[in-house]
Amino acid sequence: MADDVAAPAPAIDARVWRIVGSPLVAGAASGTLVGQTVAVKDLFDIEGFRVGAGNPSWLAEAPVADGTAPAVAALLAAGAAIRGIAQTDEFAYSIHGANPHYGTPPNPLVPGALPGGSSSGPASAVASGQASIGLGTDTAGSVRVPASHNGLWGLRTSYGAVSRERLLPLADSFDTVGWLTRDGETLRLAATATLGEASIEPSPAFLIDPGLVAVADLPVRNAFTAMAAGLPAETVDLGDIDELFETFRVVQAADAWRADGDWVTAHPGAVGSGTAARFAIAAAVTPEQEADARVAMRAHAARLDGLLGDRVLLLPSASSAAPSATADSAELDRVRSATIRLCCIAGLTGRPALSIPALAVPGPFGGEAPLGLCLVGPRGSDVALIALGQKLAAELA
């Protein structure tokens, strides 16, 4: 059993890693992922270690895991080695990547900017070359947004496609497992090691909702529109984006409070101000509001499935380039709200969403910053969606 409550050694960047090894856990001697190293988001059980959830008070009380999460075990069985346990936003309840306890993981591509969260530690580790695969989770964009901000490939899998056993939940209605990599082929290998090769083939037709794209900042809209001009895409109207967002927000909040509310209540002051504010909002959701939102969610999902069918929806992965790490709370709230509006379509429908580093926009300090292009495919098309993303990335290059 490993005692991993103590602070990491000084040589370790505690903003990125909670604990690392050489490796922390060795993988199988043979397999498609031999030679790959994994940064595991601090929400997954790894036998002999604790889950810290981005919060030192939670870590101090956490039991040592007596087993390993299937999502981690699949990578180990394919030969990947676990480099270490990487930081996350507290309880995964944020989208920017800042952590008030351990510090904000750096964004290697845009120094001084936020890395995006809540899979912030894995994204920073992969983007800086300290690991080749980041194992994360995506509820409201927590793989897609850090992929966008750090110029990475990132896949949110179809809801339920990867086991969430031994994974600390945020919102059971939307939580999915995903991976971050520096190239499409490594992402494909990580996905097939976990999901297998079988995959539904999406239609080659692309869809774009101009109303959805309009929630993004102007530079993002311009970059996306210029890219899309050369693609065979049809327009679609997905409906009132604010209504979709509100439905998603209420269900996510109710789930989050059910998962962690008792602990937050019992530990006043243990959670940072931003996360505490979101939990306070979640605590105020009434049973009637949740019930109404769940009815609306089912109706929205059915309607969206009818509109999208087996086609692929294209949209920006985030509403802006990576914000400055010193941006004020009002600006961060604005960006967060717009980004979740983009990301909630995959959440409401349970569809896989792939972010590829295909766009660039002005950065917060001048120069260019990466921006992801997101492909939302039909449920079960995860592996084929990566192949389509690889083909599209090659064409756009």
TORKOL-4160 file (C-alpha; in steps of 0.2 Angstrom, whole numbers, padded with zeros to 4 digits, m for minus):
397
<pt num="1" X="0000" Y="0000" Z="0000"/>
<pt num="2" X="0007" Y="0017" Z="m0005"/>
<pt num="3" X="0005" Y="0032" Z="0007"/>
<pt num="4" X="0002" Y="0046" Z="m0006"/>
<pt num="5" X="m0006" Y="0059" Z="0006"/>
<pt num="6" X="0011" Y="0068" Z="0008"/>
<pt num="7" X="0016" Y="0082" Z="m0003"/>
<pt num="8" X="0026" Y="0077" Z="m0019"/>
<pt num="9" X="0045" Y="0078" Z="m0020"/>
<pt num="10" X="0051" Y="0096" Z="m0024"/>
<pt num="11" X="0056" Y="0090" Z="m0042"/>
<pt num="12" X="0038" Y="0086" Z="m0046"/>
<pt num="13" X="0028" Y="0101" Z="m0052"/>
<pt num="14" X="0013" Y="0099" Z="m0040"/>
<pt num="15" X="0002" Y="0110" Z="m0051"/>
<pt num="16" X="0002" Y="0096" Z="m0064"/>
<pt num="17" X="0005" Y="0080" Z="m0053"/>
<pt num="18" X="0000" Y="0074" Z="m0036"/>
<pt num="19" X="0011" Y="0059" Z="m0037"/>
<pt num="20" X="0023" Y="0051" Z="m0050"/>
<pt num="21" X="0034" Y="0036" Z="m0052"/>
<pt num="22" X="0046" Y="0028" Z="m0064"/>
<pt num="23" X="0033" Y="0022" Z="m0068"/>
<pt num="24" X="0020" Y="0023" Z="m0054"/>
<pt num="25" X="0012" Y="0007" Z="m0061"/>
<pt num="26" X="0020" Y="m0004" Z="m0075"/>
<pt num="27" X="0009" Y="m0010" Z="m0089"/>
<pt num="28" X="0009" Y="m0027" Z="m0098"/>
<pt num="29" X="0025" Y="m0033" Z="m0107"/>
<pt num="30" X="0016" Y="m0033" Z="m0124"/>
<pt num="31" X="0002" Y="m0024" Z="m0132"/>
<pt num="32" X="m0003" Y="m0010" Z="m0143"/>
<pt num="33" X="0002" Y="0003" Z="m0130"/>
<pt num="34" X="0019" Y="m0003" Z="m0125"/>
<pt num="35" X="0030" Y="0013" Z="m0124"/>
<pt num="36" X="0015" Y="0024" Z="m0120"/>
<pt num="37" X="0014" Y="0033" Z="m0103"/>
<pt num="38" X="m0002" Y="0039" Z="m0095"/>
<pt num="39" X="m0006" Y="0054" Z="m0084"/>
<pt num="40" X="m0022" Y="0048" Z="m0074"/>
<pt num="41" X="m0034" Y="0061" Z="m0068"/>
<pt num="42" X="m0036" Y="0061" Z="m0049"/>
<pt num="43" X="m0053" Y="0054" Z="m0049"/>
<pt num="44" X="m0049" Y="0036" Z="m0054"/>
<pt num="45" X="m0045" Y="0022" Z="m0042"/>
<pt num="46" X="m0028" Y="0014" Z="m0044"/>
<pt num="47" X="m0024" Y="0000" Z="m0032"/>
<pt num="48" X="m0013" Y="0005" Z="m0018"/>
<pt num="49" X="m0017" Y="0024" Z="m0020"/>
<pt num="50" X="m0029" Y="0037" Z="m0014"/>
<pt num="51" X="m0041" Y="0047" Z="m0025"/>
<pt num="52" X="m0038" Y="0066" Z="m0021"/>
<pt num="53" X="m0052" Y="0074" Z="m0032"/>
<pt num="54" X="m0041" Y="0090" Z="m0032"/>
<pt num="55" X="m0044" Y="0094" Z="m0014"/>
<pt num="56" X="m0032" Y="0090" Z="0000"/>
<pt num="57" X="m0046" Y="0088" Z="0013"/>
<pt num="58" X="m0054" Y="0075" Z="0003"/>
<pt num="59" X="m0037" Y="0067" Z="0000"/>
<pt num="60" X="m0033" Y="0066" Z="0019"/>
<pt num="61" X="m0049" Y="0056" Z="0022"/>
<pt num="62" X="m0049" Y="0045" Z="0006"/>
<pt num="63" X="m0046" Y="0027" Z="0008"/>
<pt num="64" X="m0032" Y="0018" Z="m0001"/>
<pt num="65" X="m0040" Y="0010" Z="m0016"/>
<pt num="66" X="m0041" Y="m0009" Z="m0015"/>
<pt num="67" X="m0044" Y="m0011" Z="m0034"/>
<pt num="68" X="m0041" Y="m0002" Z="m0051"/>
<pt num="69" X="m0054" Y="0007" Z="m0061"/>
<pt num="70" X="m0057" Y="m0003" Z="m0077"/>
<pt num="71" X="m0053" Y="0012" Z="m0088"/>
<pt num="72" X="m0036" Y="0012" Z="m0080"/>
<pt num="73" X="m0034" Y="m0007" Z="m0081"/>
<pt num="74" X="m0038" Y="m0007" Z="m0100"/>
<pt num="75" X="m0023" Y="0004" Z="m0104"/>
<pt num="76" X="m0012" Y="m0006" Z="m0092"/>
<pt num="77" X="m0017" Y="m0022" Z="m0101"/>
<pt num="78" X="m0012" Y="m0015" Z="m0118"/>
<pt num="79" X="0005" Y="m0011" Z="m0111"/>
<pt num="80" X="0004" Y="0007" Z="m0106"/>
<pt num="81" X="0013" Y="0012" Z="m0090"/>
<pt num="82" X="0005" Y="0024" Z="m0077"/>
<pt num="83" X="0017" Y="0039" Z="m0076"/>
<pt num="84" X="0007" Y="0047" Z="m0062"/>
<pt num="85" X="m0009" Y="0054" Z="m0054"/>
<pt num="86" X="m0012" Y="0071" Z="m0062"/>
<pt num="87" X="m0021" Y="0086" Z="m0054"/>
<pt num="88" X="m0039" Y="0090" Z="m0058"/>
<pt num="89" X="m0051" Y="0105" Z="m0054"/>
<pt num="90" X="m0059" Y="0102" Z="m0037"/>
<pt num="91" X="m0072" Y="0087" Z="m0039"/>
<pt num="92" X="m0071" Y="0090" Z="m0058"/>
<pt num="93" X="m0083" Y="0105" Z="m0055"/>
<pt num="94" X="m0075" Y="0118" Z="m0066"/>
<pt num="95" X="m0070" Y="0120" Z="m0084"/>
<pt num="96" X="m0055" Y="0132" Z="m0083"/>
<pt num="97" X="m0041" Y="0122" Z="m0074"/>
<pt num="98" X="m0037" Y="0133" Z="m0060"/>
<pt num="99" X="m0035" Y="0124" Z="m0043"/>
<pt num="100" X="m0034" Y="0135" Z="m0027"/>
<pt num="101" X="m0025" Y="0122" Z="m0017"/>
<pt num="102" X="m0011" Y="0115" Z="m0028"/>
<pt num="103" X="m0009" Y="0129" Z="m0041"/>
<pt num="104" X="m0015" Y="0130" Z="m0059"/>
<pt num="105" X="m0006" Y="0118" Z="m0071"/>
<pt num="106" X="0003" Y="0127" Z="m0084"/>
<pt num="107" X="m0002" Y="0129" Z="m0102"/>
<pt num="108" X="0013" Y="0124" Z="m0112"/>
<pt num="109" X="0007" Y="0131" Z="m0128"/>
<pt num="110" X="0000" Y="0148" Z="m0121"/>
<pt num="111" X="0011" Y="0152" Z="m0106"/>
<pt num="112" X="0002" Y="0163" Z="m0094"/>
<pt num="113" X="m0015" Y="0156" Z="m0100"/>
<pt num="114" X="m0027" Y="0143" Z="m0091"/>
<pt num="115" X="m0025" Y="0125" Z="m0097"/>
<pt num="116" X="m0044" Y="0121" Z="m0096"/>
<pt num="117" X="m0052" Y="0109" Z="m0085"/>
<pt num="118" X="m0057" Y="0099" Z="m0076"/>
<pt num="119" X="m0044" Y="0087" Z="m0084"/>
<pt num="120" X="m0031" Y="0100" Z="m0082"/>
<pt num="121" X="m0017" Y="0090" Z="m0075"/>
<pt num="122" X="m0017" Y="0076" Z="m0088"/>
<pt num="123" X="m0019" Y="0090" Z="m0102"/>
<pt num="124" X="m0004" Y="0099" Z="m0096"/>
<pt num="125" X="0006" Y="0083" Z="m0093"/>
<pt num="126" X="0003" Y="0078" Z="m0111"/>
<pt num="127" X="0005" Y="0095" Z="m0119"/>
<pt num="128" X="0022" Y="0097" Z="m0111"/>
<pt num="129" X="0028" Y="0079" Z="m0116"/>
<pt num="130" X="0028" Y="0072" Z="m0098"/>
<pt num="131" X="0015" Y="0059" Z="m0103"/>
<pt num="132" X="0009" Y="0053" Z="m0120"/>
<pt num="133" X="m0009" Y="0049" Z="m0115"/>
<pt num="134" X="m0020" Y="0059" Z="m0103"/>
<pt num="135" X="m0034" Y="0048" Z="m0095"/>
<pt num="136" X="m0048" Y="0060" Z="m0090"/>
<pt num="137" X="m0067" Y="0063" Z="m0089"/>
<pt num="138" X="m0079" Y="0074" Z="m0098"/>
<pt num="139" X="m0095" Y="0079" Z="m0091"/>
<pt num="140" X="m0098" Y="0097" Z="m0098"/>
<pt num="141" X="m0082" Y="0098" Z="m0109"/>
<pt num="142" X="m0068" Y="0093" Z="m0097"/>
<pt num="143" X="m0058" Y="0084" Z="m0110"/>
<pt num="144" X="m0064" Y="0094" Z="m0125"/>
<pt num="145" X="m0059" Y="0111" Z="m0117"/>
<pt num="146" X="m0042" Y="0107" Z="m0111"/>
<pt num="147" X="m0039" Y="0098" Z="m0128"/>
<pt num="148" X="m0044" Y="0115" Z="m0137"/>
<pt num="149" X="m0033" Y="0126" Z="m0125"/>
<pt num="150" X="m0018" Y="0115" Z="m0126"/>
<pt num="151" X="m0018" Y="0110" Z="m0145"/>
<pt num="152" X="m0022" Y="0092" Z="m0141"/>
<pt num="153" X="m0033" Y="0078" Z="m0148"/>
<pt num="154" X="m0046" Y="0074" Z="m0135"/>
<pt num="155" X="m0061" Y="0062" Z="m0136"/>
<pt num="156" X="m0077" Y="0062" Z="m0125"/>
<pt num="157" X="m0083" Y="0044" Z="m0127"/>
<pt num="158" X="m0101" Y="0039" Z="m0130"/>
<pt num="159" X="m0111" Y="0039" Z="m0113"/>
<pt num="160" X="m0109" Y="0022" Z="m0105"/>
<pt num="161" X="m0096" Y="0016" Z="m0118"/>
<pt num="162" X="m0082" Y="0015" Z="m0105"/>
<pt num="163" X="m0085" Y="0008" Z="m0088"/>
<pt num="164" X="m0086" Y="0022" Z="m0074"/>
<pt num="165" X="m0084" Y="0009" Z="m0060"/>
<pt num="166" X="m0071" Y="0015" Z="m0047"/>
<pt num="167" X="m0072" Y="0033" Z="m0054"/>
<pt num="168" X="m0077" Y="0047" Z="m0042"/>
<pt num="169" X="m0093" Y="0055" Z="m0050"/>
<pt num="170" X="m0098" Y="0073" Z="m0053"/>
<pt num="171" X="m0114" Y="0071" Z="m0063"/>
<pt num="172" X="m0120" Y="0053" Z="m0066"/>
<pt num="173" X="m0132" Y="0058" Z="m0080"/>
<pt num="174" X="m0117" Y="0065" Z="m0091"/>
<pt num="175" X="m0100" Y="0058" Z="m0084"/>
<pt num="176" X="m0090" Y="0050" Z="m0097"/>
<pt num="177" X="m0072" Y="0044" Z="m0099"/>
<pt num="178" X="m0060" Y="0051" Z="m0112"/>
<pt num="179" X="m0042" Y="0053" Z="m0117"/>
<pt num="180" X="m0030" Y="0067" Z="m0122"/>
<pt num="181" X="m0015" Y="0064" Z="m0134"/>
<pt num="182" X="m0004" Y="0075" Z="m0145"/>
<pt num="183" X="m0008" Y="0065" Z="m0161"/>
<pt num="184" X="m0023" Y="0056" Z="m0168"/>
<pt num="185" X="m0015" Y="0039" Z="m0170"/>
<pt num="186" X="m0011" Y="0038" Z="m0151"/>
<pt num="187" X="m0029" Y="0043" Z="m0147"/>
<pt num="188" X="m0035" Y="0029" Z="m0159"/>
<pt num="189" X="m0024" Y="0017" Z="m0150"/>
<pt num="190" X="m0030" Y="0022" Z="m0133"/>
<pt num="191" X="m0048" Y="0021" Z="m0138"/>
<pt num="192" X="m0046" Y="0004" Z="m0147"/>
<pt num="193" X="m0037" Y="m0003" Z="m0132"/>
<pt num="194" X="m0052" Y="0001" Z="m0121"/>
<pt num="195" X="m0067" Y="0000" Z="m0133"/>
<pt num="196" X="m0061" Y="m0012" Z="m0146"/>
<pt num="197" X="m0061" Y="m0009" Z="m0165"/>
<pt num="198" X="m0079" Y="m0011" Z="m0168"/>
<pt num="199" X="m0088" Y="0006" Z="m0171"/>
<pt num="200" X="m0103" Y="0013" Z="m0180"/>
<pt num="201" X="m0099" Y="0022" Z="m0195"/>
<pt num="202" X="m0106" Y="0040" Z="m0196"/>
<pt num="203" X="m0113" Y="0047" Z="m0211"/>
<pt num="204" X="m0100" Y="0057" Z="m0221"/>
<pt num="205" X="m0112" Y="0072" Z="m0221"/>
<pt num="206" X="m0107" Y="0087" Z="m0209"/>
<pt num="207" X="m0120" Y="0098" Z="m0200"/>
<pt num="208" X="m0117" Y="0116" Z="m0193"/>
<pt num="209" X="m0129" Y="0126" Z="m0183"/>
<pt num="210" X="m0125" Y="0144" Z="m0185"/>
<pt num="211" X="m0135" Y="0149" Z="m0170"/>
<pt num="212" X="m0124" Y="0137" Z="m0159"/>
<pt num="213" X="m0108" Y="0144" Z="m0167"/>
<pt num="214" X="m0114" Y="0161" Z="m0163"/>
<pt num="215" X="m0112" Y="0159" Z="m0144"/>
<pt num="216" X="m0093" Y="0159" Z="m0147"/>
<pt num="217" X="m0082" Y="0174" Z="m0147"/>
<pt num="218" X="m0080" Y="0183" Z="m0163"/>
<pt num="219" X="m0062" Y="0177" Z="m0167"/>
<pt num="220" X="m0068" Y="0159" Z="m0164"/>
<pt num="221" X="m0083" Y="0162" Z="m0175"/>
<pt num="222" X="m0072" Y="0169" Z="m0189"/>
<pt num="223" X="m0059" Y="0155" Z="m0188"/>
<pt num="224" X="m0073" Y="0142" Z="m0188"/>
<pt num="225" X="m0082" Y="0150" Z="m0203"/>
<pt num="226" X="m0067" Y="0152" Z="m0213"/>
<pt num="227" X="m0063" Y="0133" Z="m0210"/>
<pt num="228" X="m0081" Y="0127" Z="m0213"/>
<pt num="229" X="m0082" Y="0137" Z="m0230"/>
<pt num="230" X="m0072" Y="0123" Z="m0238"/>
<pt num="231" X="m0081" Y="0108" Z="m0231"/>
<pt num="232" X="m0097" Y="0100" Z="m0238"/>
<pt num="233" X="m0109" Y="0104" Z="m0224"/>
<pt num="234" X="m0127" Y="0107" Z="m0222"/>
<pt num="235" X="m0135" Y="0119" Z="m0209"/>
<pt num="236" X="m0147" Y="0113" Z="m0195"/>
<pt num="237" X="m0156" Y="0122" Z="m0182"/>
<pt num="238" X="m0155" Y="0113" Z="m0165"/>
<pt num="239" X="m0167" Y="0125" Z="m0156"/>
<pt num="240" X="m0165" Y="0137" Z="m0142"/>
<pt num="241" X="m0147" Y="0135" Z="m0136"/>
<pt num="242" X="m0151" Y="0144" Z="m0119"/>
<pt num="243" X="m0165" Y="0132" Z="m0116"/>
<pt num="244" X="m0154" Y="0117" Z="m0119"/>
<pt num="245" X="m0140" Y="0125" Z="m0108"/>
<pt num="246" X="m0152" Y="0128" Z="m0094"/>
<pt num="247" X="m0159" Y="0110" Z="m0094"/>
<pt num="248" X="m0141" Y="0103" Z="m0094"/>
<pt num="249" X="m0136" Y="0115" Z="m0080"/>
<pt num="250" X="m0150" Y="0110" Z="m0068"/>
<pt num="251" X="m0148" Y="0091" Z="m0071"/>
<pt num="252" X="m0129" Y="0093" Z="m0069"/>
<pt num="253" X="m0131" Y="0103" Z="m0053"/>
<pt num="254" X="m0143" Y="0091" Z="m0045"/>
<pt num="255" X="m0132" Y="0076" Z="m0049"/>
<pt num="256" X="m0117" Y="0086" Z="m0042"/>
<pt num="257" X="m0125" Y="0090" Z="m0026"/>
<pt num="258" X="m0131" Y="0072" Z="m0024"/>
<pt num="259" X="m0114" Y="0066" Z="m0026"/>
<pt num="260" X="m0104" Y="0078" Z="m0015"/>
<pt num="261" X="m0116" Y="0089" Z="m0006"/>
<pt num="262" X="m0115" Y="0080" Z="0010"/>
<pt num="263" X="m0096" Y="0081" Z="0011"/>
<pt num="264" X="m0096" Y="0099" Z="0006"/>
<pt num="265" X="m0108" Y="0103" Z="0019"/>
<pt num="266" X="m0098" Y="0094" Z="0032"/>
<pt num="267" X="m0082" Y="0103" Z="0027"/>
<pt num="268" X="m0085" Y="0121" Z="0028"/>
<pt num="269" X="m0071" Y="0131" Z="0020"/>
<pt num="270" X="m0063" Y="0116" Z="0013"/>
<pt num="271" X="m0068" Y="0120" Z="m0005"/>
<pt num="272" X="m0061" Y="0135" Z="m0015"/>
<pt num="273" X="m0073" Y="0150" Z="m0018"/>
<pt num="274" X="m0077" Y="0146" Z="m0037"/>
<pt num="275" X="m0082" Y="0128" Z="m0033"/>
<pt num="276" X="m0090" Y="0133" Z="m0017"/>
<pt num="277" X="m0101" Y="0145" Z="m0027"/>
<pt num="278" X="m0106" Y="0131" Z="m0040"/>
<pt num="279" X="m0111" Y="0119" Z="m0026"/>
<pt num="280" X="m0121" Y="0133" Z="m0017"/>
<pt num="281" X="m0131" Y="0135" Z="m0034"/>
<pt num="282" X="m0132" Y="0116" Z="m0035"/>
<pt num="283" X="m0139" Y="0115" Z="m0017"/>
<pt num="284" X="m0153" Y="0127" Z="m0022"/>
<pt num="285" X="m0160" Y="0116" Z="m0035"/>
<pt num="286" X="m0177" Y="0109" Z="m0029"/>
<pt num="287" X="m0184" Y="0092" Z="m0033"/>
<pt num="288" X="m0197" Y="0100" Z="m0043"/>
<pt num="289" X="m0184" Y="0109" Z="m0054"/>
<pt num="290" X="m0174" Y="0093" Z="m0056"/>
<pt num="291" X="m0189" Y="0083" Z="m0061"/>
<pt num="292" X="m0195" Y="0096" Z="m0074"/>
<pt num="293" X="m0177" Y="0097" Z="m0081"/>
<pt num="294" X="m0176" Y="0078" Z="m0083"/>
<pt num="295" X="m0192" Y="0078" Z="m0093"/>
<pt num="296" X="m0186" Y="0092" Z="m0104"/>
<pt num="297" X="m0169" Y="0083" Z="m0106"/>
<pt num="298" X="m0177" Y="0067" Z="m0112"/>
<pt num="299" X="m0188" Y="0078" Z="m0125"/>
<pt num="300" X="m0172" Y="0087" Z="m0130"/>
<pt num="301" X="m0162" Y="0072" Z="m0133"/>
<pt num="302" X="m0176" Y="0064" Z="m0143"/>
<pt num="303" X="m0178" Y="0079" Z="m0154"/>
<pt num="304" X="m0159" Y="0082" Z="m0156"/>
<pt num="305" X="m0157" Y="0064" Z="m0161"/>
<pt num="306" X="m0170" Y="0066" Z="m0174"/>
<pt num="307" X="m0161" Y="0081" Z="m0181"/>
<pt num="308" X="m0144" Y="0074" Z="m0181"/>
<pt num="309" X="m0147" Y="0056" Z="m0186"/>
<pt num="310" X="m0130" Y="0048" Z="m0190"/>
<pt num="311" X="m0122" Y="0064" Z="m0196"/>
<pt num="312" X="m0108" Y="0073" Z="m0188"/>
<pt num="313" X="m0111" Y="0090" Z="m0180"/>
<pt num="314" X="m0096" Y="0102" Z="m0182"/>
<pt num="315" X="m0093" Y="0116" Z="m0169"/>
<pt num="316" X="m0079" Y="0125" Z="m0160"/>
<pt num="317" X="m0073" Y="0115" Z="m0145"/>
<pt num="318" X="m0073" Y="0130" Z="m0134"/>
<pt num="319" X="m0080" Y="0148" Z="m0135"/>
<pt num="320" X="m0063" Y="0156" Z="m0134"/>
<pt num="321" X="m0044" Y="0154" Z="m0134"/>
<pt num="322" X="m0037" Y="0149" Z="m0117"/>
<pt num="323" X="m0041" Y="0164" Z="m0105"/>
<pt num="324" X="m0027" Y="0172" Z="m0096"/>
<pt num="325" X="m0024" Y="0165" Z="m0079"/>
<pt num="326" X="m0026" Y="0182" Z="m0072"/>
<pt num="327" X="m0044" Y="0185" Z="m0080"/>
<pt num="328" X="m0057" Y="0191" Z="m0068"/>
<pt num="329" X="m0071" Y="0180" Z="m0062"/>
<pt num="330" X="m0084" Y="0190" Z="m0072"/>
<pt num="331" X="m0074" Y="0186" Z="m0088"/>
<pt num="332" X="m0071" Y="0168" Z="m0083"/>
<pt num="333" X="m0090" Y="0165" Z="m0080"/>
<pt num="334" X="m0094" Y="0173" Z="m0097"/>
<pt num="335" X="m0082" Y="0161" Z="m0106"/>
<pt num="336" X="m0088" Y="0146" Z="m0095"/>
<pt num="337" X="m0106" Y="0149" Z="m0099"/>
<pt num="338" X="m0103" Y="0151" Z="m0118"/>
<pt num="339" X="m0092" Y="0136" Z="m0118"/>
<pt num="340" X="m0104" Y="0124" Z="m0109"/>
<pt num="341" X="m0118" Y="0130" Z="m0122"/>
<pt num="342" X="m0107" Y="0123" Z="m0135"/>
<pt num="343" X="m0102" Y="0107" Z="m0125"/>
<pt num="344" X="m0120" Y="0102" Z="m0119"/>
<pt num="345" X="m0126" Y="0095" Z="m0135"/>
<pt num="346" X="m0115" Y="0080" Z="m0133"/>
<pt num="347" X="m0120" Y="0079" Z="m0115"/>
<pt num="348" X="m0139" Y="0079" Z="m0118"/>
<pt num="349" X="m0138" Y="0066" Z="m0132"/>
<pt num="350" X="m0124" Y="0055" Z="m0125"/>
<pt num="351" X="m0115" Y="0056" Z="m0141"/>
<pt num="352" X="m0096" Y="0055" Z="m0143"/>
<pt num="353" X="m0087" Y="0072" Z="m0146"/>
<pt num="354" X="m0069" Y="0073" Z="m0153"/>
<pt num="355" X="m0059" Y="0089" Z="m0152"/>
<pt num="356" X="m0045" Y="0090" Z="m0165"/>
<pt num="357" X="m0032" Y="0104" Z="m0165"/>
<pt num="358" X="m0037" Y="0111" Z="m0182"/>
<pt num="359" X="m0039" Y="0130" Z="m0179"/>
<pt num="360" X="m0030" Y="0145" Z="m0172"/>
<pt num="361" X="m0036" Y="0162" Z="m0165"/>
<pt num="362" X="m0028" Y="0177" Z="m0157"/>
<pt num="363" X="m0021" Y="0172" Z="m0140"/>
<pt num="364" X="m0024" Y="0182" Z="m0124"/>
<pt num="365" X="m0006" Y="0190" Z="m0125"/>
<pt num="366" X="m0005" Y="0192" Z="m0143"/>
<pt num="367" X="0001" Y="0179" Z="m0156"/>
<pt num="368" X="m0009" Y="0164" Z="m0160"/>
<pt num="369" X="m0017" Y="0151" Z="m0148"/>
<pt num="370" X="m0024" Y="0134" Z="m0153"/>
<pt num="371" X="m0043" Y="0131" Z="m0154"/>
<pt num="372" X="m0051" Y="0114" Z="m0156"/>
<pt num="373" X="m0063" Y="0109" Z="m0170"/>
<pt num="374" X="m0076" Y="0098" Z="m0162"/>
<pt num="375" X="m0085" Y="0083" Z="m0171"/>
<pt num="376" X="m0100" Y="0076" Z="m0162"/>
<pt num="377" X="m0105" Y="0059" Z="m0170"/>
<pt num="378" X="m0119" Y="0046" Z="m0167"/>
<pt num="379" X="m0118" Y="0036" Z="m0151"/>
<pt num="380" X="m0106" Y="0021" Z="m0153"/>
<pt num="381" X="m0096" Y="0029" Z="m0167"/>
<pt num="382" X="m0081" Y="0033" Z="m0156"/>
<pt num="383" X="m0067" Y="0024" Z="m0165"/>
<pt num="384" X="m0074" Y="0029" Z="m0182"/>
<pt num="385" X="m0075" Y="0047" Z="m0177"/>
<pt num="386" X="m0057" Y="0047" Z="m0173"/>
<pt num="387" X="m0053" Y="0040" Z="m0190"/>
<pt num="388" X="m0064" Y="0054" Z="m0198"/>
<pt num="389" X="m0055" Y="0067" Z="m0188"/>
<pt num="390" X="m0038" Y="0061" Z="m0194"/>
<pt num="391" X="m0044" Y="0062" Z="m0212"/>
<pt num="392" X="m0052" Y="0079" Z="m0209"/>
<pt num="393" X="m0036" Y="0086" Z="m0200"/>
<pt num="394" X="m0025" Y="0080" Z="m0215"/>
<pt num="395" X="m0037" Y="0089" Z="m0227"/>
<pt num="396" X="m0037" Y="0105" Z="m0217"/>
<pt num="397" X="m0018" Y="0104" Z="m0215"/>
